[in-house]
Amino acid sequence: MRKLRALIIEDSEDDATLLIHQLQRNGYRLFAKRIETREAMLEALQMQHWDIVFSDYTMPCFNTLEALALLHEHHLDIPFIMVSGTVGEDRAVEVMKAGAHDYIMKDSLSRLIPAVERELREAESRRQRQAADNERIRLSSILEATPDLVAITDLKGRIHYINRAGRRWLGLDEKNRCPMTLLTDYQPFWTAALMENNALPSALAEGVWEGEMVILDSNGSEIPVSQVILSHRNQQNQVEFLSTIARDIRERKHYEQALQHRVTHDALTHLPNRILLRDRLSRALINAERNQHLIAVLFLDIDNFKQINDALGHLAGDNCLRMVGQRLAQCIRTNDTVGRYGGDEFLIILGNLHAPADVEIIIKKIRAALSQPFRINNHDVFITLSIGASLYPQDGGDEENLLKSSDTAMYTAKHTGRDQFRFYAPKMKDRGRELLALETDLRRALEREEFILHYQPQLDLSTNQITAVEALVRWQHAQRGLVSPGDFIPLLEQTGLIVEVGNWILETACKQAQAWWAWGYPLRIAVNCSARQFQQHLLDTVRQLLQKYSLNPACLELEVTESVVMQDVQYATHILQHLKVMGVTLAIDDFGTGYSSLAYLKRFPIHSLKIDHSFVHELSDDSEDAAIAEAIVLLGHSLDLEVIAEGVESEAQAQFFQNRQCHRIQGYWVGRPMPAENLFPLIEARNIKCRIEN
Ligand SMILES: Nc1nc2c(ncn2[C@@H]2O[C@@H]3COP(=O)(O)O[C@H]4[C@@H](O)[C@H](n5cnc6c(=O)[nH]c(N)nc65)O[C@@H]4COP(=O)(O)O[C@H]3[C@H]2O)c(=O)[nH]1
């Protein structure tokens, strides 16, 4: 028994009963209500849902047309069958036009059941269609509202549907998009291979492809997208349509790139960091192997960087690293890489070299770029680098070995002095190991009291008396014997131990000077002052020592090299002026080998110039060195500076300086560096007249 809710609009109760019986006889379990007015129909419609409406054509207060109008008003699609006496063709047509589904004559109810069944069936299919339509409208409003591009294309790429976001991206409007617009026109050429070889075959074979792609917007700008492509088959199981859903991932990409940049770049200099440098090196190696090219790895370390940090502060140190990075970057080609390897170390990878000599061209460029002072915290700071280079393939076949070799070469360069460059050589490895062992011993040398001072006499050429000595440190190593300063001073510099050891030297020298003074020999004692010492509390240290040993400040001469004062001219001026006020004299050591900027001679309160022994060794009357040495003596005279010639080994050399009225000479000819006790007889013999009786 089928359930049927029937609303019967009928003024005749008998006719309604007849109708009900007819339906019940045919298997309907009926819930029926008879009404005969508009109000009753309204109430019935509000009361519940009806499966079917039967209506007589006319009643005293109501009729079929009014009933149909009422359903229409309430947007109700209920099968409506007019069951009436003869009404004439015109009226029947009118009723059908007004929305009735069928017309059955009361005296021929045999048609009733098939008509009811058909109308119920059709109503159900209309309902399903409507539900599907509603569903489609809902889905399409979602698609229209989504910010992702959604499109349906045929296999040729022609767009059959594209949502609002898609239209906006591609600059299409409803009219010009279909049917000839091709979605493939909005893909950059370089994604074609991925689309043809990967995305489409997968979507066709497996029904779906998911991945990252790029779409061109209406301006031709690339939008990176996360894309899904679905294939849709027809009833013959052939793919007929493809749908595409593309999500704009620009923001994600931007974050990914920022993250990637942060992981691979140094936050301070924005140069590639160690991770990226290694990656670039491994790529360069692959390239070099393929193309049979040379590669050079340059390891660069800032000389005395700690001093800049200590003297000017960490922010200034950071600034300095940034500026060095910028200048280095200007020295290389775009295909090469410069990065910060850590601390004050930089790395340069040079690819595609034809010969090792190419490296030296870059080194020249780097030196030229660093020759101008760096303006840091209102100070002009001169910066030099120790550079080591390794070459592929000879110095290492992989990243690890090339880096190690360039590091070893840099280490060797650093130990040779400031501003040095070295290519890697296999024997450097042994030297490196030796230096490491030396460094370990050096750290214990001070507490084991292994340092001693030797003194080398300086002869005053006008009086022919020894008036000064230079204090020169020696390291009395238990196994190695007497180690010369050339082998350990750079190590002391590099480890920072130079400050402690330098202070010990200064104190020992002051003590010795005071002892000589006490014995009646007012000798001036010259003490070498290293760059770091110069930067760290030098004034306080000197002041305290002069007080402690009640030493006449004129007995102390500090020797600094040109590079030490030129590193930070303002700071040097400040220190030198204070030392002068204290009464301590100052000598420029190794004069003629460094900057030789004459301007600073006037600016700094200097007492003497020491002609470097390299000009003294090859001295003969007509040599270039002789001309330089003579020029320095003349310069001293005209600037009212004392000139000391060092490395004087022969009488002829001594005579040369005597003839040019050089003030003092120092060298093996006068006496080698020696312990204080050995010096005593020498002074006694020469300086009889000089002795002051207490
Ligand atoms: N061939 C030759 N050489 C001569 C002659 N006369 C002196 N010399 C050597 O020349 C160097 C002069 O010292 P320097 O230029 O200050 O050069 C010094 C100085 O830069 C550094 N040094 C030595 N002692 C100290 C020190 O106490 N403190 C610091 N900071 N550096 C020191 O080590 C360098 C080398 O010192 P030394 O090996 O003692 O070498 C000394 C000395 O032994 C000569 O007639 N012929």
The ligand as an SDF file (V2000), in Angstrom:
LIG
                    3D

 46 52  0  0  0  0  0  0  0  0999 V2000
  120.9150   40.2860    9.9820 N   0  0  0  0  0  0  0  0  0  0  0  0
  121.0710   41.1410   10.9730 C   0  0  0  0  0  0  0  0  0  0  0  0
  120.1060   41.2130   11.9120 N   0  0  0  0  0  0  0  0  0  0  0  0
  120.2850   42.0850   12.9230 C   0  0  0  0  0  0  0  0  0  0  0  0
  121.4200   42.8870   13.0250 C   0  0  0  0  0  0  0  0  0  0  0  0
  121.2750   43.6290   14.1500 N   0  0  0  0  0  0  0  0  0  0  0  0
  120.1200   43.2870   14.6990 C   0  0  0  0  0  0  0  0  0  0  0  0
  119.4780   42.3290   13.9650 N   0  0  0  0  0  0  0  0  0  0  0  0
  118.1830   41.7100   14.1970 C   0  0  0  0  0  0  0  0  0  0  0  0
  117.1980   42.5700   13.6790 O   0  0  0  0  0  0  0  0  0  0  0  0
  116.0200   42.5330   14.4780 C   0  0  0  0  0  0  0  0  0  0  0  0
  115.6820   43.9030   14.9170 C   0  0  0  0  0  0  0  0  0  0  0  0
  114.5110   43.9360   15.5440 O   0  0  0  0  0  0  0  0  0  0  0  0
  113.1660   44.4410   14.9310 P   0  0  0  0  0  0  0  0  0  0  0  0
  113.3640   45.1400   13.6120 O   0  0  0  0  0  0  0  0  0  0  0  0
  112.4740   45.2380   15.9820 O   0  0  0  0  0  0  0  0  0  0  0  0
  112.3760   43.0980   14.6330 O   0  0  0  0  0  0  0  0  0  0  0  0
  111.9920   42.2760   15.6600 C   0  0  0  0  0  0  0  0  0  0  0  0
  110.6780   42.6370   16.2450 C   0  0  0  0  0  0  0  0  0  0  0  0
  109.7660   42.9810   15.2010 O   0  0  0  0  0  0  0  0  0  0  0  0
  110.2550   41.3130   16.8300 C   0  0  0  0  0  0  0  0  0  0  0  0
  110.5840   41.3300   18.2280 N   0  0  0  0  0  0  0  0  0  0  0  0
  111.7410   40.9920   18.8140 C   0  0  0  0  0  0  0  0  0  0  0  0
  111.6490   41.1930   20.1290 N   0  0  0  0  0  0  0  0  0  0  0  0
  110.4070   41.6890   20.3780 C   0  0  0  0  0  0  0  0  0  0  0  0
  109.7100   42.1160   21.5520 C   0  0  0  0  0  0  0  0  0  0  0  0
  110.2520   42.1180   22.6560 O   0  0  0  0  0  0  0  0  0  0  0  0
  108.4130   42.5510   21.4180 N   0  0  0  0  0  0  0  0  0  0  0  0
  107.8150   42.5810   20.2050 C   0  0  0  0  0  0  0  0  0  0  0  0
  106.5680   43.0180   20.1300 N   0  0  0  0  0  0  0  0  0  0  0  0
  108.4500   42.2200   19.0850 N   0  0  0  0  0  0  0  0  0  0  0  0
  109.7280   41.7680   19.1660 C   0  0  0  0  0  0  0  0  0  0  0  0
  110.9360   40.2880   16.1930 O   0  0  0  0  0  0  0  0  0  0  0  0
  111.7790   40.8660   15.1870 C   0  0  0  0  0  0  0  0  0  0  0  0
  113.0150   40.0680   15.0330 C   0  0  0  0  0  0  0  0  0  0  0  0
  113.7420   40.1010   16.1730 O   0  0  0  0  0  0  0  0  0  0  0  0
  115.1560   39.4260   16.2550 P   0  0  0  0  0  0  0  0  0  0  0  0
  115.1030   38.0710   15.6860 O   0  0  0  0  0  0  0  0  0  0  0  0
  115.6430   39.6340   17.6250 O   0  0  0  0  0  0  0  0  0  0  0  0
  115.9610   40.2810   15.2680 O   0  0  0  0  0  0  0  0  0  0  0  0
  116.3710   41.5850   15.6230 C   0  0  0  0  0  0  0  0  0  0  0  0
  117.8830   41.6020   15.6540 C   0  0  0  0  0  0  0  0  0  0  0  0
  118.4590   40.4590   16.2200 O   0  0  0  0  0  0  0  0  0  0  0  0
  122.4020   42.7950   12.0230 C   0  0  0  0  0  0  0  0  0  0  0  0
  123.4430   43.4960   12.0330 O   0  0  0  0  0  0  0  0  0  0  0  0
  122.1860   41.9260   11.0250 N   0  0  0  0  0  0  0  0  0  0  0  0
  1  2  1  0
  2  3  2  0
  2 46  1  0
  3  4  1  0
  4  5  2  0
  4  8  1  0
  5  6  1  0
  5 44  1  0
  6  7  2  0
  7  8  1  0
  8  9  1  0
  9 10  1  0
  9 42  1  0
 10 11  1  0
 11 12  1  0
 11 41  1  0
 12 13  1  0
 13 14  1  0
 14 15  2  0
 14 16  1  0
 14 17  1  0
 17 18  1  0
 18 19  1  0
 18 34  1  0
 19 20  1  0
 19 21  1  0
 21 22  1  0
 21 33  1  0
 22 23  1  0
 22 32  1  0
 23 24  2  0
 24 25  1  0
 25 26  1  0
 25 32  2  0
 26 27  2  0
 26 28  1  0
 28 29  1  0
 29 30  1  0
 29 31  2  0
 31 32  1  0
 33 34  1  0
 34 35  1  0
 35 36  1  0
 36 37  1  0
 37 38  2  0
 37 39  1  0
 37 40  1  0
 40 41  1  0
 41 42  1  0
 42 43  1  0
 44 45  2  0
 44 46  1  0
M  END
$$$$
